[in-house]
Amino acid sequence: MFDSLSDKLERAFKVLKGQGQVTEINIAETVKEIRRALLDADVSYKVAKQFTDTVKEKALGQNVINAVSPNQLMVKITHDELAKLMGGGMADINISGNPAVILISGLQGSGKTTFSGKLANYLKTKKGKSPLLVAGDVYRPAAIDQLHVLGEQVGVEVWSDKENKNPVDIAKQAVIHAKSKGHNVVIIDTAGRLAIDEQMMNEIEQVKKAVNPQETLFVVDSMTGQDAVNTAKAFNDKLDFDGVVLTKLDGDTRGGAALSIRTVVDKPIKFVGTGEKMEALDIFYPERMADRILGMGDVVSLVERAQEQYDEEEARKLQKKIAKNQFDFNDFMSQIAQIKKMGNVKDLMGMIPGVGKAMKDVDIDDDAFKGIEAIIQSMTPYERENPKSLTGSRRKRIAGGSGTSIQEVNRLIKQFDQTSKMMRMMGDKKKMAQMMKNMPKQQ
């Protein structure tokens, strides 16, 4: 996420490394590099210039205290201004009303239908709502089928009428149906349209007037960069939407849309899509995104994701097993399942300060745990419960059954042993204290 921009900003700050004070010359050079980095990230020239002028003014207007180097000062100012540029604070979705109606708009191929499914899943699991998905794209039959598949995946009802070709009528009928069935949120997926297609733009305007939504969201593919921002402006002039959704932020995105869109349309980014799974939807926090762009990680989001998957009862059971030295491969598998639920592994690692940069060129597949799972699933129930029973002949059979090599099986067993020891040590306060005591003292 924003790897190229992060690298270029880091290079810009290097100009100030080793400098004892802020001067007009070294600040001008750094600011020039920051502006170049933003333009390369497909941020409009006007926004980039305005941003760097503010950074320069603030940097020259501050005295550097002894504890802070000019480099650190510049990173701090740039961080704060990036957060401000992207909206300053988190903007929540409005789900008041009974039912609350949410209208989804955007270009063809921007990811509206997938986002609609993700939003339904988010409102159901995180907000305790009972959403109804509405297939309002009357021009693409596949969109109706896709929405039904997504609705089934997340356990949400989908309202559609393939015989009806009037999206205004479909939207109105869906709201009536939602009221009769006790759904408290209605999410209306609409056809993709071009801002220059007046007839299609008038149509979505009529849908909006007919259902009077609490929230109109504009979905945009973040990989389209500056074009996305120009399209957002055209849609906003017609629809006056309430917020922006950036999809495909996990792809090779340069960041232009995320950094420019708030300034151009003066509407907040509310959600970001970070993967294909239905859980891969994040609330947009400008400050946390600024942290990630500047290589500071995003520990708060990582902890929040972990807490969402945390099961107190399961944790207690696991703690007892670890204390009795009974941690087995079934427990190992359940820990992997929890990590997988948290999202894309590379994305998670990018949230740890310093790790994102180190993992930049490392390709971590979404199925990073596939081999481990195949090995464990090739064990018998007895072997999973009794790791010490894994003799050479058993390991050979497991390698054959899982389509892996004996070396890979041995490596996993070694990792499992190390994990078990570490868990036991962390659970044993006396051993932990002794280990800390024996650590070499820094001179």
N, C-alpha and C positions, 0 to 999 in steps of 0.2 A: 504494500500500500504506500504510494507516493515515494518509492525508493529513489527514483531519479532526482526528485525535488529535494529530498532529505540530503542526498550526497552533495548536491550543488550548494545548498545552504551551508552545509558543514565546511565546504571549501571556502565559501565567502567569509565565514567567521575566522578562518585560519589566518587571514590578513592581519588580524589583531592579536594573534598569539605572540606572546613575548613582549608585546607593547606595554609600556609602563603607564601610559596615559592616553586619554581620548583626544585626538586632534582632528581638525577639519579635514586634513589630508587622508589620514588612515580611515576615518569614518566614510569619507566620500568614496574611497576605493571599495570598502566593504559594501556600502549601499548599492554601488554600481553592480557588484556581483550578485547581490540579493535580487535586484531588479531583473538582471539577466536570467537568474534561476526561475523567477516567476513567469517571465515571458516564455521561457522554454517549456514551462508547465502549462502553457496555453491560457494564461491569465491575460485579460485584455490590457493593452498598454496604459489606458487611462487608470484602471484599478491598480496596476503595478506601480505606476508613477506616484499616485496618491498615497499608496501604502509606504513606499520607500521615502517619500518626502516627510511623512509623519515620523517614521523611524529615525531618520537623520536629525530632525528637529528635536526629538526627545533625547537622543543620544548626546547631542551637543549641549543640551540644556541641563545635563546632570553632571555633578561632580562624582568621580569614582572614589568610593570609600576604600580604605586600605585593604579590607578583606575581600573586595571584589575586583577582579581584573577587568580591563576594557572588553575582553572577549566574552566574559560571563555577563557583563552588563548588556552587551549587544544581543546575546542569546535571549536574555530575559525580556528586553524591549520587543524584540521580534516575536517572541512567544506570545506576549500580551496582545500585540497588534494583530497577530494571526487569529487569535481567539476572537478578538473584536470584529475582525473582517468577516469571520464565519458566523457571526451572530451574537457573540458574547456569552449568552446563557442558553440552557436547554429550553426548547419550546414544546410543551406537551400537546397531545392531540385532544381535541374537544369531543368528548363522548357524552355530553349532557343531552337530555331529550329522551323521549320514550316512543318510538325508538330513535336513537341517534343515527342520522344518515350521513354516510361518508361517500363522496363522489370521487372516483379515480379517473384522472385525465392524463393525456400524454401522447407522444408520437408512437407510430407503429414500431414494434420491436424494442421498446424501451424497458419492457419487463413489467407492464401493468398487471397482467393476469397473475403472474407468479407473486408479485407483491401483494395483490389482493388476498391470495391464499395465506401468505406469511402474516399479513395484518390480522386476518381472522384468527389464525393460530395464536398470535401474540395477545389479542384481546380476550380470547378464551382462556388461555393458560396463565397469563400474567395479571389480567384485570378482572377475571371471573365473569366475563360477559357471555351472552348467548348470541353470537353473530349469525346473520344470514348473508350468504354470498349471492349476488345477483349477476347473471350473465347478460350484460347489456350490449355486447358486441354482436350486432345482427348481421354484420358483413362477413364475418369469418367463423364458419361453423366449428372449425377446430378449436376456437377460443372457448366456445360453450363446453365442448368435450373436455378440454384442458382444465377448465374451472371445476367441472364435476369430479375429475380425477383428484385435483388438489383438495377439494372439499371432503372427499372420502378419506384422503390421507390425514387430514387434521380433525376429522370428525365434526364437520360443520355442514349444515344443510345448504344446498344450492338451488336457487329459484331460476328457472329458465323456461322459455316458450319459443321453440324453434319455428312455430307457425307464424308467430307475430313478428313483423319486421319494423315495428315502430318502437324505438328505444325509449321514448317518452312514456308511452303506454306501459311498457314492460316495467319501468322504474316505479310508476305509480301503483301498478298491481302488486309489485313486490313489497312495497311499504305496507299496503293493506294486509297482505299475507303475513308479514312479520308481526303486525299487531295482533292478528288472530291467533298466531302460534306462540306468542310470548317472547319473540326475539327482541332484544333491547338495542341491537346495533345492526344496521343494514349497510353492507359494503357493495357499492355499485361499480362493477368493472365496465368500462366503455370501450368503444372501438378506437384504435389508434387513428390519429388524424394529423394532417399537415396544417400548420398555422395559416398557410396561404389558401387553403381550401375553405372558401367562405361558407359554402353550404354545410359542410361538416362542422365547422366552428359554430354556426348558428344552431345546429342540431344539439350539440352538447350544452349550449347556452339555454336552450329550451328545456332540456332534462333538468338542469340546475334550477330553473324557475319553477318547474313542476313539483320537485320534491323538497326544495328549500333546505339543502344539506347543512348540517352543523359544521361540516369540514369538507373542503374541496382540496384534494391533493394533486400536485403535478409531479408525475413520475418521469425521471430523466436518466438516461444511460450516461453515467459519469465518464465513460470512455470517449464520448463525443466532444468533450472539452468545451471550447468557446462557442461552438455551434449550439450546444445545449443551452447556454446562457441566453443567446439571442432568441431561441425558440421559446424559452421560459418567459421572456419579456412579451412576446407576441400573444402567448396563451394568457398571461396575466392581464394584459390590456383588455382581453375579451371576457375572461372568466372571473378575474379578481380572486384567484385561489388563496387558500389560507397557509399553505406550506408546501415544501419541496421534499421529494423522496429521491435520493441518489442510489441507483442500482449498480451492480457490477463493480463495486468499489474494491473488490478483491482482485480484479483483473489488472491489466497493464495500464492503469490510469495515471494521467499526468497531474491531475489535481485541479485543473483550471476551473471546472464547474463548481467544485466544493468551495474554492477560494473566491470566486467572482459572483456567484449567483445571488448572495444576500445583498451585496452592494447594488446590483443592477435592478433586481425586482423588489427589494426591501421586504422580502418574505423569508421566514426562517426555514432552515433545513430541519425536518422533523425526524426522518428515519434514514438509515443507510442499509443497503443490502450487501452482505459480505460473503455470499456463497449461494449454492443451489438448494441446500436443505431448507425445510420449512422453518427451522429454528434460526436460520442465518439472517436475522434482522435485528439491528441495533438502534436504540434511541441515539440521536446525534447530540453529542456534547462538544461544542466548539473548543473548549479548553483542553479536553482529553485528546481531540484530534490534533491540536497544536503540539501537544506533548509528543505524539507519535511522529509527526512530521519532523520535529527537531531531535528525534532519536532518544526521547526520554522515556519511551514505553508508555504503558497505560495500566498500571497496577490496579487502580480502582475498578476498572471494567473487568479485569481478570478475576479479582476477588468476587465481584458481583456474579459473574458467570459461575464460579465455583460454588457460591452460596446457593444459587438456584438449583444446583444438582445435589446439594448436601442433604443427606437423609440422616437425621439424628439417631434414629433407632438402629439403622444399619451401621453407623459409625460406632455405636456402643458395643454392638455384637463383634465388630471387627477388632475393637480395642481389647476385648476379653480374649479373643482368639490369639492375638499377637502376644498378650501377656502369658498365655499358656503355650506359646510356641506352636500354635496350630494353624498359622497362616498358610493357605494352600493355593493351588492354581485356580480354583473356583473364585476365591477372593481376588486373586490377581486379575481374572477376567472381568469381575464386576467393577474393579477400579478403572480398567481400560474403558468399559462401557460408559462410566461417568465422565471420563475425559473426552470421549467422542461426542457426548451430548453437549459439551461446552462449545464445540465448533471446530473449524479447520485448525489443524495442529500448528501450521506455520503462522497463522494469524494469532493464535494464542501465544506462541513464542515471541512474536513481535511486540506483545504487550509487556514483556519483561525488559526493563531498562538495560540497554547494551546488547541484548541477545538478538533483537531484530536486525541490527546492522551485521552482526556476525553470521546470521542465517540468510542474508540477502541473496547470495548466489547458490544456496543449497535448495535443491528441489525436494520438498516434502509432499508426497502424494496424500490425497484425502484418505486413501486406504493404507496409511502408514502402519497400521496395526494388523493388516490382513495376514501377514506371515505368522505373527505371534499367535493370532487367534486360530489359524489353521493348525499350528503345532499343538496348542492346548486342546483343541477339539478332536485331535487324533489320539489323545490319551484316553484310556478307559476311565470310568468314574473312580475306580480304586486308585489309579495313578494320580489323578487330579487331587484327590484327598490325601495322598501319601507321597509327596515329592521325593522322599528318600528311597522309594521303591524303583526309581528310574535307573535300572542297570543298563549296561552297554547294549544288550540284545533288545531291550524295550525301546531304547533311544533310536536304534536302527529301524525298528518297526514304525515308530512315530514319524521319523524322517520320510520313510516311504509313503506312509498314509497321508502326510501333509504336503507332499510334493516339494519338500525342502531337503537340505543336506544335513548330514550328521553334525557338521560344524555349526550350522544355524541352531539346531536343537541344543547342542552343548552350550552355545552362547546364551540362549534364552534361559537355560537352567542356571547358568552362572549369574545372570542378571537377577533372576528370581531369588537366588541365595543371598546376593548382596542387598537386595531390597528388604528381604526378611530380617537380615541382621540389623540394617539401619532402623527399621521399624521397631525391633525389639529394644535397641539402644535408646531410641527416642522415647519409648514407653517406660524405660527404667531410669528414673530420676537420679538414682545414686551413681549409676554408670555414666550418665550424661555429665553429672557434676564432676566426677573423677576425670573424665576425658577433657573437660574444660580446664581443670586444674593442671593437667599434664601438658597442656598446649604451651609451646615456647613463647616466652614473654618477649615483647618487642623492646628493643633497646632505645 
